[in-house]
Amino acid sequence: MLATALVAARYFGGNLVLGQRYMEQHWGQQSLNKSGFNRQLPALTDTLAGLFAPFGQLLKGLHTEARYVIDSFPVAVWHNTRCPRCKLLTGKSYHGRCASKRGWFYGFKVQVVATTNRIPVDY
């Protein structure tokens, strides 16, 4: 399941369904249905964070140029019209504006630090 999540993130823009389909067709990996996969994916959070932190430090050490790019993107949890009914996140601190998309969102904004070669090293 971890391999499927990494393949989906790297080659399919985070689309887990396409990642699952690719792993089934090319590697013969029998995976869960979409619902079961999405339920078990949060269990990988600690594993992915544990993998990302040491590799990020290693890449920072190897990147002798010491020039980085900071970018941010919204992760919308709810549509703006459903904000009053949201029980998962409460408060105005989760309501934000994304200027590049010319709209409002309800969720988080992620900041990513990457090398000039677009390799993420921290978030």
N, C-alpha and C positions, 0 to 999 in steps of 0.2 A: 504494500500500500504506500509506503514511503517513496519507493521508486516511481510509482504512478504519479504521486503528487509532484515530485521533482521534474518528471518528464513533462507534465502538464504545465508547470510554471515556466520551464525553459523553452519549450518548443511550441506550445499552443496558447500562449498568453494567459495562462491560468485556467483555461477551460478544462475542467476535470473530466467531463464526458468524452472529449476528444482524446485526452490522455489515456483514459481507460480503454477506449476503442483501439488506440494504437498498441497498447501493451497486450491486449487480447489477440490482435491480428498478427503482430510481429514477434511476440515473445511467448505466446500461448498462456499467458497469465490469466487464470480465472479470477475475476474480481466480483465484488459485491454489486448489488444493484445501486442505482444512483442514491437512493435514500439511505441505505445502509452505509455506503461509502462516506456520504456527507455527515452521518452521525459519528463515525469513527475517526474522521479527520481531525477534530479538535484534540484528540488524544496525542497527536503528533506534535503539538505546539512546543512542548518542552524539548522534544528530540530535535526539532528543527532549530530552535533557539540555541540549543547546546552545540549543534553543528555550525551554525552561522557565526557565533561569537569567536571561536578560535580561528576559523578561516578568515574572518574579517581582520583580526589582528595580524595574521600571517600576511595577508595582502597589503595591509598598511605598512608592514615592515619591508615588503618587497618593492613597494611603490616609492622609489627614491626621489621621484620628481616632487613629491609632496604638494601636488595641486589636485584639488578635489572640487566636485560639483555637488551642490545641494539642490534637491528637487523635492517637491511635495505633491501629493495627490489625495483626493478625497476617497474615503471608503464609506459609501452611503449604506446605512442600515435600514432606513425607511425612506419612502418617498416623502417629499415635503408636505403633501396633502394629508398624510397619515400621522403627522407628528403628535397631535393631541391624544391619539389612541395608543401610542407607543408605551409599553410597560418595561421593555428591556433597558432603555436608557431614558433617564428623566432629567430635565433641566435644560436651560438655555445654553449651557456650555457645549452641548453636542450639536447645536444648530449653527451651521456655518455657510459661508458663501464661497463658491468656486468661480473666480473671475474668468478663467479660461473657458469654462463651459457655460458661462453666463447664467448661472442658476444657483439656487440654494440647495443644501443637502442636510440630512440629519444623520450624523454618524461621527466618524473620526477623520482627521487629516494626518497622513503619514509623511514624515520627513525622511528622506533617504540621502545618505552621503555616499557618493560614488567617485571612483577615479575618473580621470579624463578619458579613459577607454571604456567608460560606462559599466564598470564592475562595482557592484554595491559592496561597501565595506562596513557600513553601520546604518542603523535606523533609529 
